Amino acid sequence: MSDETPLSAEILRRAPKVLLHDHLDGGLRPGTVAELADAVGYRDLPTGDPAELGRWFRAAADSGSLVSYLETFAHTCAVMQTEEALVRVAAEAVEDLAADGVAYAELRYAPELFVERDLSLDAVVEAVQAGFAEGTQRVVAAGGRIRVATILCAMRQHARAMEIAELAVRHRDAGVAGFDIAGPEDGFPPSRNLDAFEFLRRNNAHFTIHAGEAFGLPSIHEAIQFCGAERLGHGVRIAEDITTGPDGEVHLGRLASYVRDRRIPLEICPTSNVQTGTVPSLSEHPIGLLARLRFRVTVNTDNRLMSGCTMTSEFAALAGAFGFGLDDLRWFTINAMKSAFLDFDARLALIEKVIKPGYAALG
């Protein structure tokens, strides 16, 4: 541990946090899922009891398979098909993150998943942005502070990446900070969407790519060298390009060296990585090695409902597993803020006026 401050739950909650990888449709309150299901006539929930439903989502996600993990989203997406539902879910997400001490968050979702009741893609984005604004207003009115940006995802198994990339550029002056591709990695390499990434680069737009989770080094290589990803969604399997010799000396392969040298951010989601079978257990998670080697490591929740986690609980789990102290958590947080899809002045202001003073007050 790099400092001696006891990391109580309250200190961890108060620590200012930056969240770069959080799925809107993976972070609903269980009670909201149940209420929205009643409102829209969705009858396929495993239970209508919020406490039982929360436990069901966590258990269903503990499958050890990304494909099975993703199946839980059928329920959350089914209840998010109206403007009213999208506004509510977005507003509550902002409130929940602010209550967890998150100072800046980039929330992502795939607009194409919310058009089953004839909403247009633009209407989906506008509803979510209205919800983010409403949630932010509630936080400020309650004496809190948070800033939220949006990342629009295209589902990699579909053929709408260009359409969603255009949507992201169209709404980038209204809170949409970037683009991503999500969904099953195996069989759907990033290079399938080269036209979308080329379009984004031509338009000076930001993008991250889910890579190095269910599929290994080739996925990371394509995301960076073919598509030009600024960040890696998860990216945890970059550790497969790192070896430790008999003498204990660590050797980085060419791809791992490139990722570290270029300071390409890793959007690591520890609990989720265990659930999907990407890593066997938290204690065996390579985040400890990657942090020690000074990769640009960031800590994220991925899906707060399915993983039953918060940023506070992720920090607590990592502190317990690896002995991380406040200095380490501050480093993760500044890493994330440096890597945000936000203009330089705003990033610097949050680091200097919120994150550094916030951690100093805790120590």
Wavefront OBJ file of the C-alpha trace (Angstrom):
o trace
v 0.000 0.000 0.000
v 1.341 3.400 -0.935
v -0.050 5.305 2.083
v -1.286 4.633 5.595
v -4.781 6.188 5.492
v -7.347 3.525 6.519
v -9.702 2.990 3.584
v -13.092 2.902 5.245
v -16.227 2.602 3.125
v -17.035 6.257 3.823
v -13.589 7.481 2.738
v -13.876 5.447 -0.457
v -17.337 6.834 -1.143
v -16.191 10.412 -0.584
v -13.133 10.029 -2.817
v -13.792 11.837 -6.121
v -14.007 9.301 -8.918
v -13.932 9.297 -12.704
v -15.860 6.644 -14.620
v -15.177 6.059 -18.309
v -16.854 2.692 -18.944
v -20.427 2.308 -17.689
v -23.369 1.008 -19.731
v -26.641 2.848 -19.200
v -28.700 -0.293 -19.835
v -26.529 -2.194 -17.362
v -27.022 0.183 -14.448
v -30.759 0.384 -13.794
v -32.166 0.207 -10.287
v -33.951 -3.148 -9.857
v -37.077 -1.353 -8.666
v -37.073 0.777 -11.799
v -36.829 -2.329 -13.996
v -39.876 -3.796 -12.247
v -41.907 -0.573 -12.429
v -41.095 0.070 -16.079
v -41.957 -3.538 -16.926
v -45.409 -3.001 -15.404
v -45.810 0.294 -17.240
v -45.032 -1.125 -20.689
v -46.627 -4.554 -20.194
v -43.379 -6.532 -20.273
v -44.132 -9.920 -18.704
v -40.850 -11.806 -19.101
v -39.017 -10.668 -15.962
v -37.976 -13.602 -13.770
v -39.555 -11.839 -10.774
v -41.285 -8.565 -10.012
v -39.765 -8.206 -6.550
v -36.961 -5.614 -6.703
v -34.706 -7.315 -4.142
v -35.097 -10.716 -5.778
v -34.660 -9.148 -9.213
v -31.385 -7.531 -8.207
v -30.098 -10.880 -6.952
v -31.268 -12.590 -10.149
v -29.362 -10.187 -12.394
v -26.182 -10.697 -10.378
v -26.535 -14.486 -10.402
v -27.353 -14.610 -14.121
v -24.308 -12.490 -14.898
v -22.035 -14.798 -12.881
v -21.895 -17.202 -15.787
v -18.255 -17.111 -16.784
v -19.308 -16.329 -20.359
v -19.574 -12.962 -22.084
v -22.351 -14.261 -24.349
v -24.449 -15.416 -21.375
v -23.642 -12.215 -19.506
v -24.969 -10.154 -22.410
v -28.269 -12.070 -22.425
v -29.346 -10.331 -19.214
v -29.650 -7.103 -21.192
v -32.754 -8.413 -22.968
v -34.739 -7.458 -19.858
v -33.315 -3.984 -19.312
v -33.530 -3.059 -22.979
v -37.132 -4.284 -23.138
v -38.249 -1.728 -20.552
v -36.300 1.183 -22.089
v -38.280 1.580 -25.314
v -40.104 4.855 -24.558
v -38.926 8.430 -24.156
v -40.262 8.502 -20.593
v -38.344 5.361 -19.647
v -35.113 6.613 -21.180
v -35.379 9.957 -19.385
v -36.029 8.219 -16.072
v -33.219 5.690 -16.402
v -30.730 8.362 -17.461
v -31.673 10.736 -14.644
v -31.457 8.007 -12.019
v -28.067 6.892 -13.321
v -26.685 10.389 -12.781
v -28.116 10.530 -9.259
v -26.717 7.119 -8.368
v -23.243 7.956 -9.659
v -23.157 11.288 -7.851
v -24.190 9.566 -4.611
v -21.240 7.225 -5.136
v -18.797 10.130 -5.336
v -18.358 10.155 -9.115
v -17.268 13.613 -10.273
v -17.181 12.844 -13.992
v -18.785 9.982 -15.900
v -19.062 8.869 -19.488
v -22.172 6.725 -19.833
v -22.573 4.611 -22.943
v -25.443 2.854 -24.648
v -26.473 1.573 -28.083
v -29.307 3.707 -29.505
v -30.198 0.960 -32.000
v -31.406 -1.200 -29.095
v -34.159 1.232 -28.112
v -36.159 1.667 -31.304
v -38.548 -1.303 -30.977
v -41.480 1.051 -30.300
v -40.674 3.259 -33.278
v -38.504 5.871 -31.611
v -35.991 7.323 -34.049
v -32.304 7.142 -33.236
v -32.237 10.904 -32.764
v -35.235 10.739 -30.420
v -33.444 8.124 -28.323
v -30.377 10.338 -27.983
v -32.473 13.405 -27.179
v -34.408 11.532 -24.470
v -31.243 10.243 -22.812
v -29.629 13.677 -22.922
v -32.763 15.164 -21.350
v -32.502 12.563 -18.596
v -28.841 13.324 -17.982
v -29.678 17.034 -17.734
v -32.533 16.326 -15.333
v -30.385 14.095 -13.156
v -27.592 16.654 -13.070
v -30.058 19.370 -12.034
v -31.308 17.174 -9.181
v -27.761 16.526 -8.000
v -26.898 20.231 -8.036
v -30.160 21.121 -6.275
v -29.235 18.652 -3.525
v -25.834 20.310 -3.094
v -23.842 17.804 -5.128
v -21.718 18.006 -8.238
v -21.243 15.786 -11.261
v -20.494 16.149 -14.945
v -21.784 13.575 -17.415
v -20.976 12.875 -21.063
v -22.314 10.284 -23.495
v -20.716 7.601 -25.644
v -22.878 6.068 -28.371
v -22.265 2.386 -29.104
v -22.859 0.425 -32.272
v -23.466 -3.291 -31.810
v -20.609 -5.048 -33.564
v -22.760 -8.010 -34.678
v -25.061 -5.654 -36.597
v -24.297 -3.490 -39.612
v -25.139 -0.020 -38.304
v -21.759 1.293 -37.184
v -21.601 4.033 -39.796
v -25.135 5.127 -38.987
v -24.329 5.361 -35.268
v -21.020 7.113 -35.958
v -22.904 9.743 -37.937
v -25.389 10.019 -35.076
v -22.549 10.613 -32.604
v -21.067 13.369 -34.747
v -24.496 14.906 -35.251
v -25.047 15.197 -31.487
v -21.523 15.934 -30.320
v -22.364 19.545 -29.467
v -25.265 18.323 -27.323
v -23.349 16.127 -24.886
v -22.261 13.131 -26.994
v -18.530 12.841 -26.391
v -17.642 9.780 -28.425
v -18.360 6.454 -30.107
v -17.765 2.789 -29.328
v -18.529 -0.663 -30.664
v -19.884 -3.190 -28.182
v -21.329 -6.693 -28.132
v -19.693 -10.069 -28.772
v -16.021 -9.779 -29.730
v -15.364 -13.300 -30.981
v -16.222 -13.455 -34.687
v -16.864 -9.714 -34.962
v -13.453 -8.026 -35.189
v -13.179 -4.236 -34.994
v -11.948 -4.037 -38.589
v -15.455 -4.935 -39.820
v -16.308 -1.303 -39.037
v -13.349 0.456 -40.620
v -15.544 2.837 -42.593
v -17.105 4.140 -39.382
v -13.755 4.695 -37.707
v -12.367 6.444 -40.767
v -15.432 8.706 -40.792
v -14.915 9.549 -37.122
v -11.234 10.357 -37.626
v -12.037 12.608 -40.576
v -14.486 14.453 -38.338
v -12.082 14.816 -35.407
v -14.375 12.685 -33.246
v -13.359 10.568 -30.266
v -13.839 6.818 -30.052
v -13.019 3.853 -27.889
v -13.379 0.184 -28.829
v -14.338 -2.846 -26.751
v -11.296 -5.079 -27.246
v -9.202 -7.514 -25.263
v -12.076 -8.905 -23.203
v -13.626 -12.033 -24.745
v -11.014 -12.073 -27.502
v -7.290 -11.632 -27.034
v -4.360 -9.791 -28.543
v -5.578 -9.798 -32.173
v -8.642 -7.828 -31.082
v -6.456 -5.249 -29.345
v -4.077 -5.045 -32.283
v -6.908 -4.427 -34.738
v -8.582 -1.861 -32.500
v -5.404 0.187 -32.261
v -3.475 -0.367 -35.474
v -6.316 -0.851 -37.968
v -9.031 1.312 -36.422
v -7.110 3.930 -34.436
v -8.804 3.496 -31.060
v -7.926 6.181 -28.536
v -8.856 3.916 -25.610
v -9.440 0.200 -25.104
v -12.738 -0.924 -23.604
v -11.458 -3.461 -21.045
v -8.159 -4.191 -22.842
v -7.229 -6.428 -19.938
v -5.900 -9.227 -22.139
v -2.952 -7.053 -23.112
v -1.406 -8.937 -20.186
v -1.100 -11.934 -22.526
v 1.731 -10.039 -24.224
v 3.640 -9.748 -20.947
v 5.863 -12.561 -19.689
v 7.896 -13.078 -16.546
v 11.223 -14.823 -16.934
v 12.756 -17.395 -14.563
v 14.700 -14.571 -12.969
v 11.499 -12.680 -12.218
v 12.210 -10.045 -14.836
v 9.110 -8.849 -16.705
v 9.234 -8.691 -20.503
v 6.760 -6.726 -22.617
v 5.950 -7.854 -26.137
v 5.783 -5.340 -28.948
v 2.031 -4.749 -28.648
v 2.129 -4.350 -24.864
v 5.090 -1.996 -25.198
v 3.227 0.064 -27.779
v 0.123 0.326 -25.602
v 2.175 1.396 -22.598
v 4.493 3.732 -24.493
v 1.625 5.496 -26.243
v -0.299 5.784 -22.944
v -3.366 4.134 -24.471
v -5.933 4.004 -21.653
v -7.273 0.671 -20.457
v -10.916 0.865 -19.328
v -10.624 -1.998 -16.850
v -13.774 -3.363 -15.180
v -12.566 -5.805 -12.512
v -15.791 -7.402 -11.241
v -17.205 -7.701 -14.752
v -13.997 -9.321 -15.981
v -14.407 -12.069 -13.378
v -18.088 -12.555 -14.216
v -17.481 -13.005 -17.928
v -14.601 -15.409 -17.395
v -12.031 -12.989 -18.797
v -10.007 -13.550 -15.612
v -10.441 -16.458 -13.172
v -10.696 -14.376 -9.994
v -10.134 -10.881 -8.683
v -6.925 -11.915 -6.935
v -5.589 -13.150 -10.284
v -6.661 -10.048 -12.196
v -3.736 -8.522 -14.122
v -4.651 -5.010 -12.979
v -2.031 -5.354 -10.240
v 0.695 -6.128 -12.781
v -0.520 -3.494 -15.232
v -0.587 -0.834 -12.531
v 2.883 -1.818 -11.320
v 4.181 -1.519 -14.897
v 2.514 1.915 -15.139
v 0.134 1.249 -17.976
v -2.592 3.897 -18.251
v -4.955 1.925 -16.004
v -8.445 3.190 -15.181
v -11.049 1.504 -12.968
v -14.658 1.170 -14.083
v -17.966 -0.507 -13.236
v -19.132 -1.717 -16.695
v -22.641 -2.735 -15.564
v -23.620 -1.747 -12.057
v -26.828 -3.808 -12.030
v -25.411 -7.037 -13.427
v -22.209 -6.806 -11.414
v -23.884 -5.533 -8.262
v -21.103 -2.984 -7.996
v -20.319 0.702 -7.634
v -17.089 2.601 -8.106
v -16.762 2.563 -4.323
v -17.104 -1.221 -4.171
v -14.644 -1.676 -7.047
v -12.082 0.496 -5.249
v -12.683 -1.415 -2.011
v -12.289 -4.794 -3.717
v -9.048 -3.737 -5.413
v -7.669 -2.277 -2.201
v -8.375 -5.581 -0.480
v -6.944 -7.746 -3.248
v -3.827 -5.725 -4.096
v -3.179 -3.449 -1.143
v -3.895 -0.305 -3.117
v -4.018 2.831 -0.989
v -5.373 6.342 -1.505
v -2.370 7.340 -3.613
v -3.092 4.463 -6.001
v -6.798 5.292 -6.221
v -5.909 8.924 -6.872
v -3.572 7.762 -9.651
v -6.326 5.640 -11.240
v -8.666 8.622 -11.037
v -6.255 11.102 -12.592
v -5.456 8.533 -15.299
v -9.139 8.385 -16.121
v -9.596 12.139 -16.121
v -6.597 12.588 -18.418
v -8.180 10.020 -20.760
v -11.699 11.459 -20.835
v -13.345 12.547 -24.075
v -13.546 16.083 -22.753
v -11.681 19.192 -23.796
v -8.276 19.790 -22.221
v -9.247 22.806 -20.140
v -12.204 20.992 -18.601
v -10.088 17.908 -17.815
v -7.395 20.035 -16.208
v -9.953 21.964 -14.167
v -11.484 18.780 -12.788
v -8.052 17.393 -11.897
v -6.829 20.558 -10.195
v -10.057 21.794 -8.602
v -11.921 18.597 -7.751
v -9.783 15.453 -7.809
v -6.530 16.621 -6.188
v -8.225 18.703 -3.451
v -10.729 15.901 -2.875
v -8.027 13.315 -2.230
v -5.942 15.750 -0.194
v -8.910 16.262 2.122
v -9.116 12.512 2.716
v -5.479 11.964 3.559
l 1 2 3 4 5 6 7 8 9 10 11 12 13 14 15 16 17 18 19 20 21 22 23 24 25 26 27 28 29 30 31 32 33 34 35 36 37 38 39 40 41 42 43 44 45 46 47 48 49 50 51 52 53 54 55 56 57 58 59 60 61 62 63 64 65 66 67 68 69 70 71 72 73 74 75 76 77 78 79 80 81 82 83 84 85 86 87 88 89 90 91 92 93 94 95 96 97 98 99 100 101 102 103 104 105 106 107 108 109 110 111 112 113 114 115 116 117 118 119 120 121 122 123 124 125 126 127 128 129 130 131 132 133 134 135 136 137 138 139 140 141 142 143 144 145 146 147 148 149 150 151 152 153 154 155 156 157 158 159 160 161 162 163 164 165 166 167 168 169 170 171 172 173 174 175 176 177 178 179 180 181 182 183 184 185 186 187 188 189 190 191 192 193 194 195 196 197 198 199 200 201 202 203 204 205 206 207 208 209 210 211 212 213 214 215 216 217 218 219 220 221 222 223 224 225 226 227 228 229 230 231 232 233 234 235 236 237 238 239 240 241 242 243 244 245 246 247 248 249 250 251 252 253 254 255 256 257 258 259 260 261 262 263 264 265 266 267 268 269 270 271 272 273 274 275 276 277 278 279 280 281 282 283 284 285 286 287 288 289 290 291 292 293 294 295 296 297 298 299 300 301 302 303 304 305 306 307 308 309 310 311 312 313 314 315 316 317 318 319 320 321 322 323 324 325 326 327 328 329 330 331 332 333 334 335 336 337 338 339 340 341 342 343 344 345 346 347 348 349 350 351 352 353 354 355 356 357 358 359 360 361 362 363
